[in-house]
Amino acid sequence: MIETRQRKEFLLDFMEELEEKAIKTGSYQVPFLEKMISFMDRPDDPEILIPPYKDTAKNIAVNAYSYDDENQVLDLYVADYNFEQNEEDLLTINMTAVTEIANRVKRFVTNAKSLLQTIDHSLEAYDLAKVIDEEMENINEINIFVVTNLYYSSNKPVEMTIPGIETVNVQVWDIDRVQQLITSEQAVETDYIDFERDYGETFEMMFVPDPSSGVKEFDCYVGYISAELLAKAYDEWGQKLVERNVRSFLQARGGTNKGIRDTLNDPFQRKMFVAYNNGISTVARTGEFEPVKDGVNQYKIKGLSGWQIVNGGQTTASIHKAYKDGISLKDVYVQAKLTILQVNEFVSKDQHLLEDEMISRISQYANTQNKINKSDLLANTRFMSDLEKFSRNIWIPAKDGRRPESKWYFERARGQYMVDINRRKRGKEQTDFKKQYPKDKVLTKVDLAKYFMSWEGYPHVSSKGGEEAFKKFMDLNKTFWSGSTQDKITLSVYQKLIARAIINQRVKEIVDEMKLRGYKANVIYYTVAMLHHLYSEQIDLVGVWEEQALSDKWDDIVRTIADKTLFYLKESAGERNVTQWAKQEACWIQYKETCSQELKNLI
């Protein structure tokens, strides 16, 4: 009953936000896709096709894509937006329907060569067809994302093959998945896992002595766990075991996971697994430990409360995949480290925040296989925490002598705003909260980074996506969070960060109004960068904060720059993919050199 009510409330809030954006943009699909993609945590921000490609006769559809040429991975997105979805009925979608939607994307891939002859060359869909046609022999992995506002009723994996492609993954992102992701990032389950009772098996570990005196932050144990026990625990608890992991694992994909799968498939290699694999790092709040024998620093781990795999989630899920495929895990062991967090619930600082900080450090230093998202690892730095505090305390300047009514809301963790809303009673409490923190004033950490980077003259970095922008943003602002002599965030620093966001958002509004065909994100980043490059001395960021707007005297100039930007990106790319070209610094340098003179005297 409680779960159903929470689903209804979450869906209502989600749809209300889309409704507001759809009214402004005239489209539901694009804001829906943008919102869902913000939760997916992909290495590259996808290029959303405007208009989306759809061929009803051939049953082909695709809404967005990104191509990682370094790893030869192609991500394809298709949106399934049902206008009949509502918080009372909670409409669902079954596996058959999901498979058919994914097949629409597959048909784009298999028909790419012929589509090159029929798609308008000025459309982004043509670029996608060209990438597939030219890179087909090099692409070794395709991820198809079915993005729907329905509830996926079966949650079973969709199997799909594409001729010539080694790995094809179909991933369903429904409303339930987003809600679970947000919930998991805000609060972690504290369920107790009884290994002995539930799985008929325990594991033993050595306690690592701590010679230091004073208050302890943790107890540490090292040892190994049988792969079969790990697979059984993951089979029952699933994503709850890796909610605090800084990465999300979807399927056995990529070099590391394929290596794990291949090792487990080979009878001889399987026994060498513990030598080949780096193992897992785990944390828990409490546990039941039984000494193996007196005088020996060894314990049997019978059960754990709040057990989380913070490094090695991909190893765990790959082992589980082998287990489900019937591969024998007999005599396969995984090295493991267990940290029992000693966080006093009565300390003044938030208990979960302290745990997050410790887990973030463990994740960062334990990881040696795949890259970690900086935006997740650095979410708990003082810099991020200070920005969050400013956003909760600083009122937006009011006009005409009225008292301030609202503030900007900085999301240090994904979904934080929605969680804050749902903590309040529906009705007056939620209405008052939304009035104080309007939905159009919510800023995520990666959006803040992209806004900063585009204004500061790094549109090519913003074009690479939120993760790359965030890394560069943190590097440029490391005096606020890195090192022993950290600078304090001042009110002026905060105001100017928000001002950059206001400018970017205004440029986006103008570009949307212009209805330019293609490469919207790149056009926005490059337009903002050129505006700063040419006219920064005439735009006072603190003044933008005070007015909460970029003066409308800049509107026509922004339109001219945006129009020129789109023309430049297409012409200068030549035979190259425009999106990939926009990610290169050479593209920005050339743009400044060739177009600055023409655009600098527009006032």
N, C-alpha and C positions, 0 to 999 in steps of 0.2 A: 504493500500500500504506500509506504513511504517512498520506495523507489519509483513507483508510478507517478506520484505527486512531484518528485524531483525532476523526472523526465519532462513532465508537462510544463513545469515552470521554466526549465532550461530551454525547451523548444520555443516557448512563448517569447522569452527574452531574445533568443537567437533570431527569430523571425521578425520581431519588432525592429531590430537593428537593420536587417536586410530591407525591410519596408521603407525605412527612412532613406537609405542609400539608393534604392530603386527609384524612388520618386525624383531624386536629383539626377540620376544617370539615365533613366528611362529603360533600364534593364535589370532583371533579377539575376540572370545567369552570371554575369561578370562579377558583381559584388559578392554573390554567393561563393563563386570559385575563389576569389581573392581571399575571402574570410577563411575558407577551408584550407587553402594552401598555406596560410599563415601558421597553421598548427602542424604542418607536415614535416618541418625540419629537414628539408632537402638541401643538398650541397649547393645547388644552383636554383635561383628563383626562375620559375618557368616563364616563358613568353606567352601571354594570353592572346589567342587569336581573335582579332576584332575585324570583321565578324568571324564567329566560329565557323569551322568548315563542316558542312553538312550536305550530304547527297542522299536524299530520301529514296530515290530509285535504286541506288546501289547499296543502301543501308550502311553508309559510311559516315562517321562523325569523329571529330577531335576538337577540343577546346583550348588546349595549351600544350607546350612542349619545352623541354630543355635537353641539350646534348652536351655531355661531358666528353670532349674529344680526347682528353688525357687518359681516361679509363674506359673509353668506348662504351659508355652507358647512355641510353636514350630513355628519357622519361616522357610519357604521353598521358594526357589527362582528358577525361571526358566527363562532362557535367550532366547529371540527371536531376533536374529540378522539377518537382511535382507541385503544382499550384494548389492542389487539393489537400496537401499536408496541413494538419492543424493539431493543436494541443489536446483536443478531446479524443480524437480517433487514433493518433500516433500511428499513421499508416506505415506499412512495412513493404519490403522488397525481398523476393526470394532468390535463391541461387540461380535458377533458370533465367530470370530477368537480368541479373547481374552479368551472367555469362554472355547473353546476347548483346548487352551494352558494350562489354569489353571486346566482343567480336567486331563491332563497328570500327573500333580503333585498329584492330588487327587488319581489317580490310584496307584501311588507309596505307598501312605498311606494305602489304602484299601488292597493292595497286599503285604504289608510288610512281613507278616509271610512266604509266599511262596517265596518271593525274598531272604530271608535268606538262602534258600536251593540252590539258583542258582548264587548269586553274589560272586565273588572271595573275600575271607576273608581278603585279604591284602588291599582291596580298601576301601576308606572312605564311599562309598555308602553302604557298608555292615554295618558300624557303624551306619549310619542313619537308616537303616532298623531295626537294633537291638534296637536302642533307641525307635523307634515307637512301635515295638512289646512288649518291656518290660514296656513302660510307657503309653500305650494306655489308660488304665483305669484312669490314673492320669491327662493326658493332658486335659485341659479344653478350650484351645484356639489354633487355628492354623491360621497363617497368610500366605497366598500364594501371593508372589510378582511376577507379570508378568512384566519382565524388557525388554523393546523393544526399538529399534532405529527408530521405525515408530511413527507416530502421531495417538494417540487414538481419532478417529473421533467422537465418541458419548459421551465419558466421563461419561457414566452412570455406576452406581455400578453393579458389577457382583454378583448375589446371588448364594450361593453354600452351600450345607450341606454335612457333613461327619458323618456317623453313629457313635454314641458314643461321639461326640465332641460337646460341648455346643455352642461354638462360632467359626464360620469360616469366615474370612475376606479375600476377594480378592482385592488386591491393584495393580493398574496399574501404572507403572513408565515408562513414555514415554519421548521423547526428550523435548516435550512442558513443561512437569511438571518440569524438571530440569531447563529449561530456566526461567520459572516463579519463581521458588525458588530462583535462583541466583538474578534475578531482584528485588524480594521482599526484599532480605536481603541487597541489595545495596541502594535502594531508595524506599520510601514508597509513595503511592498515596496520594494526598491531596484533594480527592473528597469531595464535600459538600453533606451531607445527610440531606434532609429536611423532618423531621419526620412528621410534620403537613401536608405538601402537598402530600408526597408520600405514607404515611400509615394512614393518617387521625387520628393520635394519637400523643400526646406528653407525656412527663413525668416530674415530679417535683422533685427538689432536694434542700437541704439546703446548703447554702454557709457556709464554715467553716472559721470563722474569723481568721486573722493572725495579732497578736499584734506586731510582729517585724517590725522594720523600715528598710529602705534601699531598695536595688534592690531585687525584688521578683523573685523567680525562677518558681513559679507556683501558681495557684489558685485551691482550692480543694472544691468539692461539694460531698455530700453524700445523698443517698436516695434509691429509688427502681425504677425498670422498669418492665412493664408487660412482662411476658414470651412470649406472642403472638407477641408483637412489636419487641422483640429481635429476635424471630424466623423469622419474616418477613424480618427484616434487613439483617439477615444472609443468608436468602434464595436468596436475590437479590445480595448481595455483596460478600458472600462466604469468601474465604480465605483472601480477602483484609482486612477484619475486624480483622484478627488475625496474620497478617504478622509480627508484632513486638512481638508476643507471643514467649516465649522462648521454648515452646513445639509445636509440630505439632499434630493436632488431625485428625484421619483418619476415624474411625467409633466408634459407641457406644461400647466400649470394655473395659475390665478391671473392677475391683471392683467398683471404683468410678462411672464410667459411667453406669454400670448396675444398681447401686443403684439409680441414677438419673432416669433412664428409668422406674424402678419398682415403684418409688415414683409417677411419673407422671401417671402411669397406674392405680393407686388406687385412687378412688374418694375422700376418706377421707385423705389419705396421701398427695394428691396433694395440698390441701389447707394449709398443713403444710410445703410446700416446702421452703418458706422463712425462716422458723425456722431451717430446716435441712441443707440447703445448705449455703456454705460460700460466695456465690455471685461472682461478677466479679469486677475487677479493670480495668478501662479504662483511656485512655489519648486522648487529642485532642489539636489542635493548637489554634483554635478559635471556637466560637459558637454564636448562637443567643439566648440570655437569656431575659425573660420577667418577671418582678417582679409580684408575685401573688397578693400582696396587699401591700400598703404603710406600712412601719414600721415592716414588717415581713421579716425575712431573708430567704425567700423561693422564688425559681425561676422556671418558666416553661422553659424547654429545648426544643426549637422549631427546632433547627438544629445544626449540628456540622461539622467542617471541619477537615479532617485528623483523624477521630475517629478510635481508635484502642483498641481492647481488649487485654491487656497485661497479664492478669491473669484471668482465667475462660474460656479459649477457649474451653475446653472440656465440661464444663457446657453448654455453648452456643450451641455447635454442638449437644449435646445430646438432648437439648430442641428442636432444629431444627428437629432432627430425629423423635421425638415424634410428632411434628407438621406435618411433611410429612406423618407420619403413620396414621394421622387422630385422634390422641389423643387430647381430649379437653384441652386447656390451659386456660380456663375461670377461673378467680380468682387466677391464679398462678402468683406470683411476685418474682422478683429476686433482692436481695440487690445489690446496685451498688455504686461504688466510681468513680468520674470523676475528673481527674487532667488536668487542662489547662496549658500546658507548656509555660512558659514565657521565651523563648530563643530568644534573640535579634539576628536578622540575620546579624547585622553589627559587632558582636563580632569577635575578631581575630581567635578564635578557631572555627573549623568547626561546623556549626549548627547541622548537623545530628549526629555528634559525641557526642555533649553535650546532645542532646535528647536521644541518645542510652544509655549514661551513666545513665541518670535519669531513663529511662525506665527499664534498667537492675536492678537498685536498687529497684524500685517499684515491679518488677516481683519477685525478690529474697525474699523480706520481706513480700509480700502479699501472697505468695504461702504457702499453708498448706496441700494440698491434695496429689499430686503426685510429684515425684522427678523432679528437674530441671537439665538440662544438664549444668554442670560446664563449659564446653568449650564455651557455648553460653554466660553464665553470666559473665565469666571472660575475654571475648574477648576484653573488653575495659579497662582492667587494664593497668597501666603504663608499666608493664613488657611486655605485648603483644604489646603495642604501640611502645615501645623502640626497640623491635626486628624488628618490621615492618620498623622503621626509619633506623636502621642499614642496613637492606636488600636493602633499596632504595639508600643507600649512599656508601656502601662498595663494591669496585670492587674486582672481583676474580683475584688473582695474575696471571700475564701473564708469559709466558716462553720466553726464548731467547731474552730478552731485548725489546720485543714488548710492546706496550701500552695495558693496560687492555681494554677488550671489553664487558665484561658481568658481571652480578651480580646474586646472588641468589634472589628469590622472595618469601617472607614470606606472606602467605595468612592469615590475621587476621580474615577475614570473608569468608565463603564458596563462591566460584565462583568469588572472587575478581579479579583474573588474567584475566578471560574471559571478565569481565566487563571492565577492563582496556584496553584490546585489542580493544573491540568494541567501545570504546570512541574515537578511532583514525580512521582516514580515511583508507579505504582499499587500499593497495598499499604500497608506500614507508614508510608512517608513521607506519603502522602495522609491516612491515618488520623490520624497525629499532628498534621498541619496542621489538619484538621477539628476535632480535640479542642481545639486551642489557639484556633481561630477557628470556633466553631459556626455553622452556617448561619442559625440564628435570631438571631444577633447581628450580622448583616450590615446595614449602613446605607448607603443611597445618599445623595448630596448633596441630591437633591430631597425625599426622605423626611424627612431631618433638618430641612430647611427647613419642610415642612408641619407637622411635630411642634412645632417652635419657634413657628410662627405661630399655631397653634391654642391652645397654652398661653398665649401672650402676649396673647390677646384679638383675634385676627384670623381667626376661622373662615371669614369670607366670602372672605378671600384664599386660604386653603387650599382652599376649595371651587372656586376658579378653576383649580386645577391646579398641578402641580409647578413649572412655569416661572414663573408669577406669584408663587408663594410664595417661590421661590428669589430672585427679584429683590428682593422686600421684605425677605427674610431678610438678604441681603447689604447692603442699604441700612441696616438697623437695626444691623448689625455692622461698618459701614465703618471704624470706628476700628482694626479688626484688619488691614485690608488696603489701605485707600485713604489717600493722602496721605503726606507726608514723615515725620510723627511717628506711626508705627503702634504700637499697643499690642501687647504680646505675649500670646499665649494662655496662660493659667495652667491649672494642674491643676483648679482649682475651676470655671473656665469650661467645660472639657471635661466634667467630671463632671455639671454641670448640664444640658448639652446632651444627654448620654446619658439623664439622669433624665427629661427631657421625652419622649424616645423611649419609655422604659419605661412612662410614664403613658399615652401615646397607645396603645401596644400592648396594655396591660391593658384600657383602655376598649374597644378593638376586640374583644378576646376576649369581654368581657361582652356587647357588642352582638351578636356572632355567636351567643352562647348564647341570647340573648333571641329570636332568629329574627324580628326586626322586619321588616315588609314594606315594603321600599323605602327609597331615599335613604340607604343605610348610611353612605357616606363623609361626607355632610353631617351626619348624626346624630352621628358620631364627633367631627368637628371642633367642632361646636357644644356637645356634651356636655363635651369637654375644656375649652373656653373658659369655659363656665359653671361648671365645677368650680373653675377657677382664680379666676374672678371672685368667687365666693362664699366659697371656703375656702382661698385661697392662703396665708394666714397660718398655717394649721394643717398645711400640707404642706411639709416641708423637702426641697428638691431634693437636697441633699447626702446627706440621710438616705435618700432613695429610691435614690441611687447606692450607698450603703453596703449597703443591704439587697437591691439589685437587684430591687426590687419596690415596688409601691404597696400599703400595708397593706390587708389584706382588710376592715378596718373601713369602707372606702370603697365596697365592692362594691354594697351595697344602695342607697347614695346615687347611685352611677353609674347603676344600673338605673332609679331614679326619674327622674333628670335625662334619661336617654336616651329614656325613654317619653314624657316631657313634650316633649322636643325634637321628636320625630317628629310628635306631635300639633300642636305649634305651627307647624312648617314647612308642614304640609298646610293647616291652618286659615287661617293668615295669608297664604298665597299666593293664596287665593281662586281666581280664574280664571287666574292666572298660572302659568307652568311652575314647579314647585317647585324644580327644580335651578337654573334661572336666577335665581329669587328669592333662593336661598341665597347667591348670589355677590355680592349687594348689601350694602353696609355698613348700609343702612337696615334690613335684615332682622335683623342682629345687634343694632343699637341698640334696635329694637322688642322683641326677645326679652328683653333685659336689663330694659327698662322694664316689661314686662308680666308676666314670670315670676320675676324675682329674689326678690320678696317671698315668693312661694309656696314657693320652693325653698331659702331661706337657713337655715332652722332644722330641717334634716333629721337632724342629729346628736342 
